[in-house]
């Protein structure tokens, strides 16, 4: 393919007549070629630098220079530049040697009709070599890019493998930690049951000997709650739910006031009556109050506020402590979950939630206005038309008769 701009041709020739003959042939066959003639090595080198030819025509033998030396000079700076020998005489062996060295072609001066076809062929071959060179460069560039991507993927795979190993190790350590925690809680619960049973026996014996008193009754209630808590710990460490509920008519207001007396906190509650297990409800509010006191370290910052509507009773255990971050709230009732202020095994809130749900109620954690946390327990109130409550109470009465 011929270029649209004039073809720049450098002609190394010491004969002005031969140069004009070559010009005439090229101008007849090619569109306005631009020719520059030089006669020696210095001129040839200067033209290579300044003229930047697209084709070189060279005589084979000159008085102070030769065609093969010119070819070597041109090839060193522009390997794909077409180079055609145009000479008066050349033996077959010399011609073969020039082609073997890389000269594009040769034309005898007495057969200049071959010059234009030789030039076209040389330019086409040069253009093809240039396209091949560019394609090879693009392929090399793609290979380098692909190699970089492969190395990047390998690096990511190594990082992913390292993370996987780290996660497996963390999961293994967590599993071992949970196993140790469950084992510790189970063994501790077993160890606590014996002295608690003995303590309850001594309290009942003392009651028979000296009679009933408020202090003794409170002590027995606390000991019974501790015994129930120990039993709940055993259930939870075995993966069991808190299900053994014994419902009765319960004066919820009095139960809340008793918790307030035990922990010296304020209680504001109207007269409230629910169908529930009093020991279990006491356990719920003891857990919530003790947690609030642990984070506040001041009973004046904790109080209980209760009220009801047409269908439910609401009991708020309110504190002005550090509060609970929003990202922790969804996990606050999870078994063994402990926050920054944790001082327990992380089972108290789990037990509280299971007890409340067993009473067909709910428990949520809210933000206290001004700072802190509010745990709101919602329980159904007594409904004369509620068959579920009637059946529950009837079943309990029959069990008591047995």
VENFENCOR-V407747 format. One record per residue. N is the residue number from 1. RES is the residue in one small letter. SS is DSSP state (h for helix, s for strand, l for the rest). Layout:
BEGIN
n->N res->RES ss->SS
n->N res->RES ss->SS
END
This chain:
BEGIN
n->1 res->x ss->l
n->2 res->x ss->l
n->3 res->x ss->l
n->4 res->x ss->l
n->5 res->x ss->l
n->6 res->x ss->l
n->7 res->x ss->l
n->8 res->x ss->s
n->9 res->x ss->s
n->10 res->x ss->s
n->11 res->x ss->s
n->12 res->x ss->s
n->13 res->x ss->l
n->14 res->x ss->l
n->15 res->x ss->l
n->16 res->x ss->h
n->17 res->x ss->h
n->18 res->x ss->h
n->19 res->x ss->h
n->20 res->x ss->h
n->21 res->x ss->h
n->22 res->x ss->h
n->23 res->x ss->h
n->24 res->x ss->h
n->25 res->x ss->h
n->26 res->x ss->h
n->27 res->x ss->h
n->28 res->x ss->h
n->29 res->x ss->h
n->30 res->x ss->l
n->31 res->x ss->l
n->32 res->x ss->l
n->33 res->x ss->l
n->34 res->x ss->s
n->35 res->x ss->s
n->36 res->x ss->s
n->37 res->x ss->s
n->38 res->x ss->s
n->39 res->x ss->l
n->40 res->x ss->l
n->41 res->x ss->h
n->42 res->x ss->h
n->43 res->x ss->h
n->44 res->x ss->h
n->45 res->x ss->h
n->46 res->x ss->h
n->47 res->x ss->h
n->48 res->x ss->h
n->49 res->x ss->h
n->50 res->x ss->h
n->51 res->x ss->l
n->52 res->x ss->l
n->53 res->x ss->l
n->54 res->x ss->l
n->55 res->x ss->s
n->56 res->x ss->s
n->57 res->x ss->s
n->58 res->x ss->s
n->59 res->x ss->l
n->60 res->x ss->l
n->61 res->x ss->s
n->62 res->x ss->l
n->63 res->x ss->l
n->64 res->x ss->l
n->65 res->x ss->l
n->66 res->x ss->s
n->67 res->x ss->h
n->68 res->x ss->h
n->69 res->x ss->h
n->70 res->x ss->h
n->71 res->x ss->h
n->72 res->x ss->h
n->73 res->x ss->h
n->74 res->x ss->h
n->75 res->x ss->h
n->76 res->x ss->h
n->77 res->x ss->h
n->78 res->x ss->l
n->79 res->x ss->l
n->80 res->x ss->l
n->81 res->x ss->l
n->82 res->x ss->s
n->83 res->x ss->s
n->84 res->x ss->s
n->85 res->x ss->s
n->86 res->x ss->s
n->87 res->x ss->s
n->88 res->x ss->l
n->89 res->x ss->l
n->90 res->x ss->l
n->91 res->x ss->l
n->92 res->x ss->h
n->93 res->x ss->h
n->94 res->x ss->h
n->95 res->x ss->h
n->96 res->x ss->h
n->97 res->x ss->h
n->98 res->x ss->h
n->99 res->x ss->h
n->100 res->x ss->h
n->101 res->x ss->h
n->102 res->x ss->l
n->103 res->x ss->l
n->104 res->x ss->l
n->105 res->x ss->s
n->106 res->x ss->s
n->107 res->x ss->s
n->108 res->x ss->s
n->109 res->x ss->h
n->110 res->x ss->h
n->111 res->x ss->h
n->112 res->x ss->h
n->113 res->x ss->h
n->114 res->x ss->h
n->115 res->x ss->h
n->116 res->x ss->h
n->117 res->x ss->h
n->118 res->x ss->h
n->119 res->x ss->h
n->120 res->x ss->h
n->121 res->x ss->h
n->122 res->x ss->h
n->123 res->x ss->h
n->124 res->x ss->h
n->125 res->x ss->h
n->126 res->x ss->h
n->127 res->x ss->h
n->128 res->x ss->h
n->129 res->x ss->h
n->130 res->x ss->h
n->131 res->x ss->h
n->132 res->x ss->h
n->133 res->x ss->h
n->134 res->x ss->h
n->135 res->x ss->h
n->136 res->x ss->h
n->137 res->x ss->h
n->138 res->x ss->h
n->139 res->x ss->h
n->140 res->x ss->h
n->141 res->x ss->h
n->142 res->x ss->h
n->143 res->x ss->h
n->144 res->x ss->h
n->145 res->x ss->h
n->146 res->x ss->h
n->147 res->x ss->h
n->148 res->x ss->h
n->149 res->x ss->h
n->150 res->x ss->h
n->151 res->x ss->h
n->152 res->x ss->h
n->153 res->x ss->h
n->154 res->x ss->h
n->155 res->x ss->h
n->156 res->x ss->h
n->157 res->x ss->h
n->158 res->x ss->h
n->159 res->x ss->h
n->160 res->x ss->h
n->161 res->x ss->h
n->162 res->x ss->h
n->163 res->x ss->h
n->164 res->x ss->h
n->165 res->x ss->h
n->166 res->x ss->h
n->167 res->x ss->h
n->168 res->x ss->h
n->169 res->x ss->h
n->170 res->x ss->h
n->171 res->x ss->h
n->172 res->x ss->h
n->173 res->x ss->h
n->174 res->x ss->h
n->175 res->x ss->h
n->176 res->x ss->h
n->177 res->x ss->h
n->178 res->x ss->h
n->179 res->x ss->h
n->180 res->x ss->h
n->181 res->x ss->h
n->182 res->x ss->h
n->183 res->x ss->h
n->184 res->x ss->h
n->185 res->x ss->h
n->186 res->x ss->h
n->187 res->x ss->h
n->188 res->x ss->h
n->189 res->x ss->h
n->190 res->x ss->h
n->191 res->x ss->h
n->192 res->x ss->h
n->193 res->x ss->h
n->194 res->x ss->h
n->195 res->x ss->h
n->196 res->x ss->h
n->197 res->x ss->h
n->198 res->x ss->h
n->199 res->x ss->h
n->200 res->x ss->h
n->201 res->x ss->h
n->202 res->x ss->h
n->203 res->x ss->h
n->204 res->x ss->h
n->205 res->x ss->h
n->206 res->x ss->h
n->207 res->x ss->h
n->208 res->x ss->h
n->209 res->x ss->h
n->210 res->x ss->h
n->211 res->x ss->l
n->212 res->x ss->l
n->213 res->x ss->l
n->214 res->x ss->h
n->215 res->x ss->h
n->216 res->x ss->h
n->217 res->x ss->h
n->218 res->x ss->h
n->219 res->x ss->h
n->220 res->x ss->h
n->221 res->x ss->h
n->222 res->x ss->h
n->223 res->x ss->h
n->224 res->x ss->h
n->225 res->x ss->h
n->226 res->x ss->h
n->227 res->x ss->h
n->228 res->x ss->h
n->229 res->x ss->h
n->230 res->x ss->h
n->231 res->x ss->h
n->232 res->x ss->h
n->233 res->x ss->h
n->234 res->x ss->h
n->235 res->x ss->h
n->236 res->x ss->h
n->237 res->x ss->h
n->238 res->x ss->l
n->239 res->x ss->l
n->240 res->x ss->l
n->241 res->x ss->l
n->242 res->x ss->l
n->243 res->x ss->l
n->244 res->x ss->l
n->245 res->x ss->l
n->246 res->x ss->l
n->247 res->x ss->l
n->248 res->x ss->s
n->249 res->x ss->s
n->250 res->x ss->s
n->251 res->x ss->s
n->252 res->x ss->h
n->253 res->x ss->h
n->254 res->x ss->h
n->255 res->x ss->h
n->256 res->x ss->h
n->257 res->x ss->h
n->258 res->x ss->h
n->259 res->x ss->h
n->260 res->x ss->h
n->261 res->x ss->h
n->262 res->x ss->h
n->263 res->x ss->h
n->264 res->x ss->l
n->265 res->x ss->l
n->266 res->x ss->s
n->267 res->x ss->s
n->268 res->x ss->s
n->269 res->x ss->l
n->270 res->x ss->l
n->271 res->x ss->l
n->272 res->x ss->l
n->273 res->x ss->s
n->274 res->x ss->s
n->275 res->x ss->s
n->276 res->x ss->s
n->277 res->x ss->l
n->278 res->x ss->h
n->279 res->x ss->h
n->280 res->x ss->h
n->281 res->x ss->h
n->282 res->x ss->h
n->283 res->x ss->h
n->284 res->x ss->h
n->285 res->x ss->h
n->286 res->x ss->h
n->287 res->x ss->h
n->288 res->x ss->h
n->289 res->x ss->h
n->290 res->x ss->h
n->291 res->x ss->h
n->292 res->x ss->h
n->293 res->x ss->h
n->294 res->x ss->h
n->295 res->x ss->h
n->296 res->x ss->h
n->297 res->x ss->l
n->298 res->x ss->l
n->299 res->x ss->h
n->300 res->x ss->h
n->301 res->x ss->h
n->302 res->x ss->s
n->303 res->x ss->s
n->304 res->x ss->s
n->305 res->x ss->s
n->306 res->x ss->s
n->307 res->x ss->s
n->308 res->x ss->s
n->309 res->x ss->l
n->310 res->x ss->l
n->311 res->x ss->l
n->312 res->x ss->s
n->313 res->x ss->s
n->314 res->x ss->s
n->315 res->x ss->s
n->316 res->x ss->s
n->317 res->x ss->s
n->318 res->x ss->s
n->319 res->x ss->s
n->320 res->x ss->l
n->321 res->x ss->l
n->322 res->x ss->l
n->323 res->x ss->l
n->324 res->x ss->l
n->325 res->x ss->l
n->326 res->x ss->h
n->327 res->x ss->h
n->328 res->x ss->h
n->329 res->x ss->h
n->330 res->x ss->l
n->331 res->x ss->l
n->332 res->x ss->l
n->333 res->x ss->l
n->334 res->x ss->l
n->335 res->x ss->l
n->336 res->x ss->l
n->337 res->x ss->l
n->338 res->x ss->l
n->339 res->x ss->l
n->340 res->x ss->l
n->341 res->x ss->l
n->342 res->x ss->l
n->343 res->x ss->l
n->344 res->x ss->l
n->345 res->x ss->l
n->346 res->x ss->l
n->347 res->x ss->l
n->348 res->x ss->h
n->349 res->x ss->h
n->350 res->x ss->h
n->351 res->x ss->h
n->352 res->x ss->h
n->353 res->x ss->h
n->354 res->x ss->h
n->355 res->x ss->h
n->356 res->x ss->h
n->357 res->x ss->h
n->358 res->x ss->h
n->359 res->x ss->l
n->360 res->x ss->l
n->361 res->x ss->l
n->362 res->x ss->s
n->363 res->x ss->s
n->364 res->x ss->s
n->365 res->x ss->s
n->366 res->x ss->s
n->367 res->x ss->s
n->368 res->x ss->l
n->369 res->x ss->l
n->370 res->x ss->l
n->371 res->x ss->l
n->372 res->x ss->l
n->373 res->x ss->s
n->374 res->x ss->s
n->375 res->x ss->s
n->376 res->x ss->s
n->377 res->x ss->s
n->378 res->x ss->s
n->379 res->x ss->s
n->380 res->x ss->s
n->381 res->x ss->l
n->382 res->x ss->l
n->383 res->x ss->l
n->384 res->x ss->l
n->385 res->x ss->l
n->386 res->x ss->l
n->387 res->x ss->h
n->388 res->x ss->h
n->389 res->x ss->h
n->390 res->x ss->h
n->391 res->x ss->h
n->392 res->x ss->h
n->393 res->x ss->h
n->394 res->x ss->h
n->395 res->x ss->h
n->396 res->x ss->h
n->397 res->x ss->h
n->398 res->x ss->h
n->399 res->x ss->h
n->400 res->x ss->h
n->401 res->x ss->h
n->402 res->x ss->l
END
